[in-house]
Amino acid sequence: MWDKLCKQVQVERDQLRHLLDTHRSLLIKCERVTADPIELSALAAVLHSFYTGIENIFKRIALTLDGGLPEGEIWHRRLLDSMATASSVRSAVISQSLRDNLRGYLDFRHVFRHAYTFELRWQKMSGLVINCASVFRQLETELDAFLESLRSGTSEPGSGKGDGRKSS
């Protein structure tokens, strides 16, 4: 189970890294200047793909360890929240602070799916774009700690071992 999950998570991580590497020059440029309408559309697609890849990781963890995905109209939000909370079989996958950061990407993805690109506003997207790489680094660090806790058998809630994150 652990090896298969690690391989699946690694595939998604590689895809996310490729996404950010492919658009690195645009991401860096937009740290200094406002994106034009074409760049805004491209960046919106990047943000959409970015959160989708992260959610794919969380879905694999939920399916493998938690026995399935949350149900209901807001299952995407429930899935994200569940990753920041220990379950009966695993410790929290991510910290509460990372969950809070990722909620902005989830919310943006919803907007992107329901808006025309000409309705997008740089002021509302800029923080997500500028912080994308650092959020990904934090995700990788926390995923590494979580996967290591699974490998070493220290991921049970309340075991006093593992990555030190607690549920709230």
Secondary structure, DSSP 8 states (H G I E B T S, - for coil): -HHHHHHHHHHHHHHHHHHHHHTHHHHHHTTTS---HHHHHHHHHHHHHHHHHHHHHHHHHIIIIISS---STTHHHHHHHHHTS--SSS--SS-HHHHHHHHHHHHHHHHHHHS-GGG--HHHHHHHHHHHHHHHHHHHHHHHHHHHHHHTT--STTSS-TT-----
